[in-house]
Amino acid sequence: MEIMSFNILLAVLIIAPVVFGVVAYLSPDKLRSMSIILCSVIVAAAGIMITIKPNNQFELPGSEMIATILEVAIVGIILYIAVTIRNWLILLMSLAQLGMIIAEIILAQTGHAVTHSYDFATDPLTKILILITSIVGPIIAVYAIGYMKSHQEHAPPTAASLGQFFFFFIAFLGFMNGLVMANNLKWFSFFWEATTLCSYMLIGQDGGESKKNAERALLINTFGGLAMVAGALWLAVENKTESFEGLLAAKAVIPMVLLCVAAFTKSALLPFQSWLLGAMIAPTPVSALLHSATMVKAGSYLVLRVTPGFHDSPKVMMVITIIGALTFAGAALLAVTQSNAKRVLAYSTISNLGLVVACAGIGTPLAYAAALAIICFHAISKGLLFLCVGRIEQKIGSRDIEDMGGILYRMPVTTSVALIGMMSMLLPPFGMLLSKWMAIEATIRSPLILVFIILGSALTVFFWSKWIGRIQTSSYHPKFNKESIDPAMGFSLITLALGVLLTGLGSMWIFNKFFAPITKQVFAGRTDISDVLWNVFNAAGDFAAVTLFVAVGIAFIAYWLLVWRRFKETDVRLPFLCGENAESTVYTTSAFHNSEGIRSYAFRSMGDKIENSWSSTTYLKNFICEKKATIWLNIIAWVIIIILLGEAHLL
Amino acid sequence: MMDKINWTQWIIIAVSLVAAPFIGALIAGLDRKVTARMQGRKGPPVIQPFYDIIKLFSKQPVALHKLQILYAFLHLVFMMLVVVFLAMGQDLLMILFAHAFSTICLVLGGMSVRSPYSRIGSLRKIMQMLAYEPILILIIVAIYLQTDSFLASSVMSMSKPMLCSMPLLFLAFLSAVAIKLNKSPFDVSTSHHAHQEIVKGITIEYAGPYLGIIEIAHFYETAILFFIIMMFWQTNLYIGFGLETLAFLAILILDNTFSRLTTTWMLKYMWSIPLFLSIANIIWLWSK
């Protein structure tokens, strides 16, 4: 047998992380770091290799039974957790889940034939997700080595052991790989529940209050799991199939809608967003993992997997689009009101996932390509941003954006990397902006959706530029501070930053080379796509992104020639404070050692009294109250979900 | 795309890049002259903006730090890129994004320094963007609904003047132009009048040649905005020019009759009346 055959790569991608997780759990600190690094290298290599290989399928002998046993086992574990934390709602939902799984087993025993299809497969969509999971995921894992070292020093006594943390952290990657490659719904459900379990354990890492937030995550995701198993059961009973292939072939609307609801819970779309916000209490690498490489991506993957081909039910697709668009604009609105950096990132993730779902719902070639692009570019940028915020938080002891003034001088490397990450979320020529551009062009035929997308985009620009403006605020310094970074964290930051830069530079190339062909493949033979839509699709690919680079290049070269080289310390002036500045020299390093110096401006007022003034950033607090807005958005979102179920004739 | 550009297009690009700031400066000069006459003053000569620019560039270059100046450069270059894109007839949404990027650079430059006035001005500039950006996108949507294309060049293929199919959007656009040109009652981030309470706002910490760069970018922007107004009657450029004159006078009268209002008022106003007018216009076009 060929050493690097498809089957072996598949096994490596799924099983290796779990095995290394066990090793990390059992081994002492030093060996643990080694095994995490080794695992990262192996998973990344296997992920790249499997994407290079042609699409393939794999069938496991006796897989039906193995998958069922695993599924029952994982639901059993969740049941056990529900009993120990005495959450009867989770218990009830897990029992219902178990009941449905048993019903399916009984059906199979009594001779209800279900068409069997292959268990695992790779196709272009799968490959994109594998690349994200097996490259971004390990980079975050390496970062976690450095981060957890100092985290554990300040961790509360209730915190779980590092071994346990890394077991779930690494195994998560394997389950995610399994999830995206599974074609059989039984396997898919198993991996789905496994990621739920991992996220529960990781969010509750520090014990205490984090346990409560972990419980909420488990509750919401178990609800999603219930919808998922219900969809699978329906598919088996009505359409006599249990694979995604069969689902798409049968055009079974009800299972599709149930799976979408499951996806909404995992992607934390409105009204299910609360668990992802609560998850911010976990150590930062966990947030990075949940937001970029795993968990929430599973939801958007599922929506992209099941929605193509349902153009015969335009109403259902329309409602899915509306949920996505509402989430996009609503989460962006809530992000504007936040000064907590991690919450801003969380809302931004929710917002972008909403856009992916909206694009999937629109179902035109351009929308599909935009959805793929957002998933990819978002994964890299958001992973990077969480890593940066984690480091900034460890260094300045606060995650409040208002406290981040002056860090450009104190930690230039991290701040520059964070600036790259933030700018990649909204500015040309980075990929996120190009994806948003395509999303707007794709939604053009449905005005209601378009208004949501436009308002959402405007709000996105608002909250990002506020934050960028704050972290780059600084006085004049002839030299930057030298920054010492833990090697593991430094490696991850630099690698991801390079990834953001390279994918940003090549975003149009990536679009034409990968996303466009994949989209053409998915939409091949579809007669309902008009020529106009294809024209728009092709025109988007024609855009000369190179002009943007030329412009940026000209600005930088002119700046370097005319300003950077010639700038002298004598050219520096103090800011205008409408009076005499209290700082006698232009730059004072001592100001950076007391926290007030970073935040306020000192000037001489009447009678030589030194006054400190301070201007905050706007959070539109007099416009929007986060709590009230959340309640209203949730009500609207629930109504839309009920409409969705109604459209699918489930109610 | 680049290889498809022939030499006539190169000439068009070059001419528009050179002509745009001159046109913008002349409009600014006329603006000051007409405003002065409205207020019963004599006013400076029409070519005063040119003198101003020359003077700014002869001054000593001073700044608060180096990063601040990079943003001034990016602001200008992307404003020029908008002109290039328009001359090439490129994708309208991309033109809008390039323009937004240019404005964001100005905001980030204002925020990069430790100055309260500059920071407040920058924040207000973002609020201004938040207020007018949706209107601009909706105009592009309206163009798409009529031509099935996002390319700026497709506007010329329309047989009827745009104003006939987008009258409400035109009114909304005038509000957006008033914000962009920082005219009362929308001059919250920085103002041409001396009565502004945050002194000069977003550009306060720029001086000398660096302020000159921002002024030139502003001339480009003015030229772009007035070019778009003219395009509302793209079938006959003389009528387009007349439209432009009317819009110019309307904005000046607005500027001189109103005093500055708050940011909150601006946001509420823009997201209610002009946005509503635009959406009504879009729905009308959509249902046609």
Interface residues (C-beta under 8 A of the other chain):
Chain A: G405 L426 L427 P428 L433 W437 I440 E441 I444 P447 L450 V451 I454 L455 S457 A458 L459 V461 F462 S465 K466 I468 G469 R470 Q472 T473 S474 S475 Y476 H477 V532 N535 V536 A539 D542 F543 A544 V546 T547 L548 A551 V552 I554 A555 F556 A558 Y559 V563 W564 R566 F567 D571 V572 R573 L574 P575 F576 L577 C578 Y601 S613 S615 T617 T618 N622 F623
Chain B: M1 M2 Q60 P61 V62 A63 L64 H65 K66 L67 I69 L70 F73 L74 L76 V77 F78 M80 L81 V84 F85 Q90 D91 L93 M94 F97 A98 A100 F101 I104 V107 L108 G110 M111 S112 V113 R114 S115 P116 Y117 S118 R119 I120 S122 L123 I126 M127 M129 L130 E133 P134 I137 L138 V141 Y144 L145 D148 S149 F150 L151 V199 I204 E205 A207 T264 L267 I279 I282 I283 W286
